Amino acid sequence: MYYEIVPMDRSHIPQIAALERECFSDPWSENLLEDALFDPQASFIVAQDSEEEGNVLGYAGLHAVLDEGYIDNIAVHPDARRHGVASALLDVFCRFGEINLAFLTLEVRKSNTAAIALYEKNGFRWAGLRPGYYQHPREDAVIMTREFKKEEEA
């Protein structure tokens, strides 16, 4: 499977909204995604199929405020899973974090062991629990954080 990571643009929004509906019980709407596209504190990236131009395989979103980063979502189409798409998307944000942020944080369903393993493999550690954070179905969220050492701290 060949794909490239590109910045999200308007043309991606319908496919990303469909992916949201497929992957999440409380999906972001097209309007929310469009708002994020124009949010100066946000960065949304897309893994698109290199062979079928414009076909969205996955996407990820990040909000950064000062030196703090929050990963909103990482979603990969079921047919594209286990091909490194989520790792590639996460790697973009981790490389950005190494240069620009003190830390990256995110929430993940406690039952999502595949995602938790991916985050742990990429240096994220459990930082806490948000009881009942997810509503459909009701479930706790694991807070995971990766801290970055700045050169002056090293």
Residue frames as qw, qx, qy, qz and C-alpha x, y, z in Angstrom:
[[0.000, 0.891, 0.454, 0.000, 0.00, 0.00, 0.00],
 [0.444, 0.122, 0.030, 0.887, 1.47, 3.32, -1.08],
 [0.131, -0.895, -0.424, -0.042, 0.35, 6.58, 0.43],
 [0.366, 0.345, -0.159, 0.849, 1.55, 10.09, 1.07],
 [0.266, -0.649, -0.521, 0.486, 0.97, 12.40, 4.01],
 [0.175, 0.438, 0.266, 0.841, -0.43, 15.78, 2.93],
 [0.120, 0.101, 0.408, -0.899, -2.08, 18.73, 4.68],
 [0.226, 0.552, 0.794, -0.119, -5.86, 18.42, 4.90],
 [0.089, 0.065, -0.226, -0.968, -7.78, 20.62, 2.49],
 [0.579, 0.156, 0.208, -0.773, -11.48, 21.12, 1.75],
 [0.660, 0.244, -0.567, -0.428, -11.54, 18.30, -0.80],
 [0.320, 0.126, -0.908, 0.238, -10.73, 15.78, 1.97],
 [0.334, -0.145, 0.475, -0.801, -13.54, 16.80, 4.33],
 [0.812, -0.006, -0.135, -0.568, -16.37, 14.59, 2.99],
 [0.781, 0.150, -0.602, 0.066, -14.18, 11.46, 3.14],
 [0.196, 0.234, -0.682, 0.665, -12.83, 12.37, 6.57],
 [0.538, -0.153, 0.259, -0.788, -16.37, 12.94, 7.88],
 [0.883, 0.045, -0.332, -0.328, -17.32, 9.49, 6.54],
 [0.593, 0.224, -0.679, 0.369, -14.24, 8.00, 8.20],
 [0.168, -0.271, 0.514, -0.796, -15.22, 9.73, 11.46],
 [0.763, -0.098, 0.030, -0.638, -18.68, 8.12, 11.28],
 [0.865, 0.143, -0.477, -0.066, -17.12, 4.73, 10.64],
 [0.554, 0.233, -0.618, 0.506, -14.48, 4.93, 13.39],
 [0.067, 0.068, -0.542, 0.835, -16.01, 6.94, 16.23],
 [0.104, -0.563, -0.815, 0.088, -19.26, 6.83, 18.17],
 [0.014, -0.880, -0.260, 0.398, -19.29, 10.66, 18.46],
 [0.640, 0.256, 0.336, 0.642, -17.96, 11.69, 15.04],
 [0.084, -0.479, 0.039, 0.873, -16.92, 15.17, 14.02],
 [0.532, 0.712, 0.431, -0.155, -19.26, 16.73, 11.45],
 [0.591, 0.473, 0.249, 0.604, -18.14, 18.25, 8.17],
 [0.063, -0.931, -0.069, -0.353, -18.74, 21.69, 9.71],
 [0.649, -0.723, 0.199, 0.127, -16.44, 20.93, 12.66],
 [0.796, -0.002, 0.326, 0.510, -13.78, 19.61, 10.30],
 [0.383, 0.712, 0.212, 0.550, -14.03, 22.73, 8.15],
 [0.329, -0.931, 0.045, -0.154, -13.73, 24.92, 11.25],
 [0.780, -0.468, 0.274, 0.313, -10.58, 22.98, 12.23],
 [0.706, 0.402, 0.269, 0.517, -9.15, 23.53, 8.76],
 [0.193, 0.768, 0.059, 0.607, -9.16, 27.28, 9.36],
 [0.625, -0.779, -0.043, 0.036, -8.15, 27.20, 13.04],
 [0.332, 0.807, -0.431, 0.231, -4.68, 28.79, 13.32],
 [0.405, -0.561, 0.668, -0.275, -3.85, 26.56, 16.32],
 [0.873, 0.064, 0.451, -0.177, -4.75, 23.36, 14.47],
 [0.182, 0.504, -0.733, -0.419, -2.97, 21.12, 12.01],
 [0.842, 0.142, 0.438, -0.281, -4.80, 18.32, 10.24],
 [0.068, 0.499, -0.761, -0.408, -3.00, 15.89, 7.97],
 [0.879, 0.239, 0.120, -0.395, -4.21, 13.18, 5.63],
 [0.372, -0.265, 0.836, 0.306, -2.75, 9.89, 4.45],
 [0.693, 0.504, 0.050, -0.513, -3.97, 9.61, 0.89],
 [0.859, 0.125, 0.468, 0.166, -3.58, 6.73, -1.49],
 [0.149, -0.565, 0.469, 0.662, -0.77, 7.41, -3.97],
 [0.196, 0.081, 0.862, 0.461, -2.36, 5.17, -6.58],
 [0.023, -0.701, -0.666, -0.255, -5.95, 6.45, -6.26],
 [0.220, 0.211, -0.143, 0.942, -5.32, 10.18, -5.96],
 [0.356, -0.359, 0.022, -0.862, -7.44, 11.86, -3.32],
 [0.773, -0.324, -0.509, -0.194, -8.59, 8.62, -1.68],
 [0.269, -0.670, 0.460, -0.518, -8.28, 9.22, 2.08],
 [0.694, -0.002, -0.711, 0.113, -6.83, 6.24, 3.97],
 [0.556, -0.531, -0.491, 0.409, -6.52, 8.05, 7.30],
 [0.102, 0.767, -0.014, 0.633, -6.13, 11.37, 8.98],
 [0.563, -0.386, -0.485, 0.547, -4.92, 13.00, 12.19],
 [0.027, -0.859, -0.146, -0.489, -5.52, 16.31, 13.91],
 [0.583, -0.205, -0.388, 0.684, -3.45, 18.31, 16.36],
 [0.110, -0.943, -0.142, -0.279, -4.10, 21.49, 18.30],
 [0.644, -0.013, -0.298, 0.705, -1.09, 23.36, 19.66],
 [0.209, -0.942, -0.127, -0.228, -1.23, 26.18, 22.19],
 [0.222, -0.855, 0.467, -0.038, 2.13, 27.72, 23.02],
 [0.184, 0.485, -0.854, -0.045, 4.31, 24.66, 23.68],
 [0.504, 0.017, 0.780, -0.369, 1.48, 22.22, 24.46],
 [0.360, 0.156, -0.679, -0.620, 0.12, 19.80, 21.87],
 [0.595, 0.096, 0.636, -0.481, -3.17, 17.90, 21.94],
 [0.078, 0.051, -0.857, -0.506, -3.87, 15.16, 19.41],
 [0.590, 0.075, 0.122, -0.795, -7.56, 15.34, 18.60],
 [0.908, 0.176, 0.279, -0.258, -7.99, 12.23, 16.49],
 [0.030, 0.424, -0.815, -0.393, -6.14, 9.64, 14.52],
 [0.783, 0.253, 0.426, -0.376, -8.38, 7.54, 12.30],
 [0.005, 0.353, -0.809, -0.470, -7.55, 4.97, 9.64],
 [0.759, 0.142, -0.244, -0.586, -9.97, 3.31, 7.24],
 [0.837, -0.246, 0.458, -0.168, -10.45, -0.35, 8.25],
 [0.900, 0.417, 0.068, 0.108, -9.12, -1.56, 4.87],
 [0.430, 0.749, -0.327, 0.385, -5.89, 0.42, 5.39],
 [0.593, -0.710, 0.321, -0.206, -5.15, -0.69, 8.94],
 [0.842, -0.310, 0.394, 0.200, -1.97, -2.63, 9.77],
 [0.710, 0.533, 0.154, 0.434, -0.08, -0.93, 6.93],
 [0.539, -0.155, -0.138, 0.816, 1.68, 1.71, 9.02],
 [0.044, 0.687, 0.339, 0.641, -0.74, 4.55, 8.23],
 [0.496, -0.841, -0.198, -0.089, -1.47, 5.47, 11.87],
 [0.736, -0.390, 0.049, 0.552, 2.24, 5.23, 12.72],
 [0.446, 0.307, 0.265, 0.798, 3.14, 7.54, 9.82],
 [0.161, -0.801, -0.290, -0.499, 0.53, 10.10, 10.85],
 [0.655, -0.737, -0.112, 0.124, 1.60, 9.97, 14.50],
 [0.731, -0.104, 0.094, 0.668, 5.26, 10.27, 13.49],
 [0.234, 0.624, 0.207, 0.716, 4.59, 13.60, 11.76],
 [0.399, -0.838, -0.112, -0.355, 3.18, 15.04, 14.99],
 [0.813, -0.494, -0.006, 0.307, 5.95, 13.53, 17.14],
 [0.625, 0.185, 0.120, 0.749, 8.63, 15.05, 14.90],
 [0.037, -0.748, -0.167, -0.642, 6.83, 18.40, 15.13],
 [0.651, -0.741, -0.128, -0.104, 6.65, 17.99, 18.91],
 [0.823, -0.181, -0.047, 0.537, 10.36, 17.26, 19.24],
 [0.395, 0.306, 0.093, 0.861, 11.13, 20.68, 17.77],
 [0.134, -0.485, -0.165, -0.848, 8.21, 22.82, 18.93],
 [0.659, -0.548, -0.229, -0.461, 6.47, 21.38, 21.98],
 [0.253, -0.496, 0.703, -0.443, 7.07, 20.50, 25.61],
 [0.353, 0.031, 0.919, -0.174, 4.63, 17.61, 25.30],
 [0.461, -0.062, -0.571, -0.677, 1.89, 15.93, 23.27],
 [0.312, 0.034, 0.806, -0.501, -1.17, 14.49, 24.97],
 [0.477, -0.051, -0.593, -0.647, -4.28, 12.60, 23.92],
 [0.623, -0.096, 0.580, -0.516, -7.17, 10.51, 25.21],
 [0.420, 0.172, -0.811, -0.370, -7.90, 6.98, 24.05],
 [0.837, -0.282, -0.121, -0.453, -10.60, 4.48, 24.97],
 [0.472, -0.534, 0.678, -0.181, -9.32, 2.16, 27.68],
 [0.855, 0.124, 0.497, -0.087, -10.42, -0.83, 25.57],
 [0.647, 0.751, -0.127, -0.043, -8.52, 0.33, 22.47],
 [0.772, -0.465, 0.331, 0.281, -5.46, -1.81, 23.12],
 [0.723, 0.389, 0.280, 0.497, -4.14, -1.49, 19.55],
 [0.145, 0.887, 0.026, 0.437, -4.06, 2.31, 19.77],
 [0.568, -0.796, 0.208, -0.032, -2.57, 2.23, 23.28],
 [0.854, -0.141, 0.312, 0.393, 0.20, -0.09, 22.03],
 [0.531, 0.638, 0.186, 0.526, 0.90, 2.27, 19.10],
 [0.134, -0.932, 0.071, -0.329, 1.16, 5.27, 21.42],
 [0.739, -0.608, 0.264, 0.118, 3.37, 3.41, 23.90],
 [0.826, 0.174, 0.271, 0.464, 5.65, 2.30, 21.04],
 [0.359, 0.688, 0.121, 0.619, 5.99, 5.99, 20.14],
 [0.348, 0.175, -0.427, 0.816, 7.00, 7.13, 23.61],
 [0.448, -0.506, -0.078, -0.733, 3.63, 8.01, 25.12],
 [0.241, -0.015, -0.862, 0.445, 3.02, 7.04, 28.75],
 [0.347, -0.668, -0.644, -0.138, -0.14, 6.73, 30.81],
 [0.132, 0.286, -0.269, 0.910, -0.73, 10.03, 32.60],
 [0.327, 0.063, 0.521, -0.786, -4.18, 9.46, 34.07],
 [0.032, 0.361, 0.913, 0.184, -7.72, 8.29, 33.59],
 [0.332, -0.027, 0.006, -0.943, -10.92, 10.20, 32.76],
 [0.230, 0.218, 0.921, -0.225, -13.76, 8.08, 34.19],
 [0.366, 0.638, 0.653, -0.179, -16.80, 7.87, 31.90],
 [0.073, -0.487, 0.276, 0.825, -15.24, 10.25, 29.34],
 [0.174, 0.019, -0.738, -0.652, -16.75, 8.47, 26.34],
 [0.528, 0.079, 0.358, -0.766, -20.52, 8.28, 26.16],
 [0.849, 0.310, 0.043, -0.426, -21.45, 5.86, 23.33],
 [0.700, -0.534, -0.472, -0.042, -20.73, 3.39, 24.80],
 [0.371, -0.882, 0.199, -0.210, -19.78, 4.77, 28.19],
 [0.909, 0.028, -0.167, 0.381, -16.12, 4.09, 28.85],
 [0.456, -0.781, 0.110, 0.412, -13.09, 5.54, 30.60],
 [0.573, 0.781, -0.164, 0.190, -10.43, 7.39, 28.66],
 [0.782, -0.313, 0.020, 0.538, -6.74, 6.81, 29.24],
 [0.124, 0.978, -0.143, -0.084, -4.76, 10.05, 29.12],
 [0.868, -0.012, 0.154, 0.472, -1.42, 9.47, 27.44],
 [0.035, 0.981, -0.134, -0.137, 1.41, 11.98, 27.19],
 [0.830, 0.168, 0.013, 0.532, 4.78, 12.16, 25.52],
 [0.241, -0.921, 0.055, 0.301, 7.18, 14.74, 26.88],
 [0.713, 0.573, -0.040, 0.403, 9.96, 16.25, 24.81],
 [0.586, -0.580, 0.000, 0.565, 13.29, 17.32, 26.25],
 [0.344, 0.937, -0.036, 0.048, 14.54, 20.57, 24.85],
 [0.725, 0.407, -0.304, 0.464, 18.26, 20.89, 24.06],
 [0.021, -0.649, 0.387, -0.655, 18.84, 23.35, 26.90],
 [0.766, -0.426, 0.244, -0.415, 17.32, 20.74, 29.30],
 [0.952, 0.183, -0.246, 0.020, 19.29, 17.79, 27.90]]
